[in-house]
């Protein structure tokens, strides 16, 4: 596949990573640039994608981490066998902007800021990201970077709202339930995508359903550390930081609530 031209997002000339996203530092301009080339580095090892299919549309599914993105991608690829989704998920807004500019069908997830951030920060504090961190309070540093990343992502989604279809985390959980019960054709979001983009559902016989329980194919489990979650909800620093996050979240929910294309999906 031909490498697509990427769009880099330039951030201020400080020698500190702007947020918890994926960045590379350009020594010539002394500028941090969002790493839009990460997708090419991960393509060979990433499995939740489909390079070829009979559907004429190309789909791009990505958003802020820890919002059910992997579960959503898994379900879509399983229930729509002709859905083309050629790129790995990198959580890089610059590459999502490329997908928009290329006319792809862009789908992003949304989740309550506290739930998203507690999950993200919990993972960051336990996966070794800050093992070599020596400056100041690691907890506050992790909170700061995560909230800045979340807010930047929400601002990007709001700015590009007209070119993105949104699926809320609660809808993904409902979709997961329908999926493991072989009831995906009754799911409002999946039905909408099927009709709008001419995607045929995969066909299963009753014998297939008995032989291949779907719970084994996609298993959703929360990995949030309970102690870290408790610490966050009692941290004045964290609670102060997420005020802006909630304003952005409520802003995009308001926009969606006023958009008629979501009426049938929400059941309104």
ZIFEN-V263958 format. One record per run of one state. SS is the DSSP state (helix for helix, strand for strand, loop for the rest). FROM is the first residue (numbers start at 0). LEN is the number of residues. If there is no record, write none. Layout:
# ZIFEN-V263958
ss: (SS SS)
from: (FROM FROM)
len: (LEN LEN)
This chain:
# ZIFEN-V263958
ss: (loop strand loop strand loop strand loop helix loop strand loop strand loop helix loop strand loop helix loop strand loop helix loop helix loop helix strand helix loop helix loop helix loop helix loop helix loop helix loop helix loop helix loop helix loop)
from: (0 9 11 22 26 30 34 37 42 49 50 57 61 68 79 83 85 92 101 104 110 112 126 137 159 160 163 168 180 183 186 187 196 205 211 213 216 225 233 235 241 242 257 259 266)
len: (9 2 11 4 4 4 3 5 7 1 7 4 7 11 4 2 7 9 3 6 2 14 11 22 1 3 5 12 3 3 1 9 9 6 2 3 9 8 2 6 1 15 2 7 2)
